[in-house]
């Protein structure tokens, strides 16, 4: 558990030093299409799930998606798709 | 489209209960198990749908995340088919049906004859059966050329025959011979004589010499056109005239008077059913008859036999060589009943009129006719007297 943040820190630094996109080195990437769709790459799993709030682990950060009628439409080891009426996305 | 695919590949609705059901979800995502319709009805309960093929191994995942996994329902084709897994009779029936389709398609079940107009199809089928083509015979073992050649040897009225095998159906295409026109043998010499008594109304001589004139009365056997032509000698010659024999040809029409009679008993014997009857059944499979009545006799002296046959017919009218036949024997006794005189007279008149038309042929006509009926010795006799116009002459060879 102690090595993982170091690794991500290193990844972020590497990306900045080499001027590479963050998702290439494994950093989470969140993409919102209108108010109905949210895509995320390089997630670390779902932490909580409900029609009004979904918490997704992004490694060092947690993405809190709020809305109404939220639904986890598709998910695999690296990507997920959330649909519903999106109200806010919060990073903690 | 996605719904159709899911329906075809099948899906399972799962309910995951535990302290952290989201861990189960994450593990599924890591393992590449596709899921949809995720619901979180309670804090510690998660419902999701996975593909039918991914359901194995999920219990292990649930155990690793400290959750319990329950199946809430199944949908799609694979779970539907799996219901029949233990229905052995159905599976055996399905296997037998498939076997029957595969095996029976190798046999000829139907023989169809096409192209015949005057030769009955049954006659052709009988000859084909003798040659080896009949319902129930093994199709690949047939030599259709030999069969058609052999059948043609016995069918003189056919000019051509082809046998085509189409699976269970043997199509027999035939062409009939064109009938040879009737040839008049002009080498035969002779006269035209009267066939019936009458008065000659019209003479048309094509060959020979007229022996009678129009208006003459002739009797049967009288020569109407003589089959010899008189050849006069040259002028001033002393030779006698000569007669050259020819075949007399021509038409001689005349008026004739025909009389015909027919009678019928005024008391007829009719069948009176006694009410006793017996039915026997038989089964015909691929041309082989199976009797269910063995050799049981018929316990009636006089009986009517009524046969009903039910053939197995496919939709579309294709008759298969499987049939059930019922033969019903109905006992009767003979009873004498009086014949209705008016009906009997009408029937006899009708028959006599038909006989007269047949006698006159296509060239003759009826000018007038009248009937008279007499009741004598328990019978009704009807007499037809008719005046006709018809061909009087008939060729008779000399000699």
Interface residues (C-beta under 8 A of the other chain):
Chain A: X45 X46 X47 X48 X49 X50 X51 X71 X72 X73 X74 X75 X76 X77 X80
Chain B: X22 X23 X25 X26 X28 X29 X30 X31 X32 X34 X35 X36 X38 X40 X46
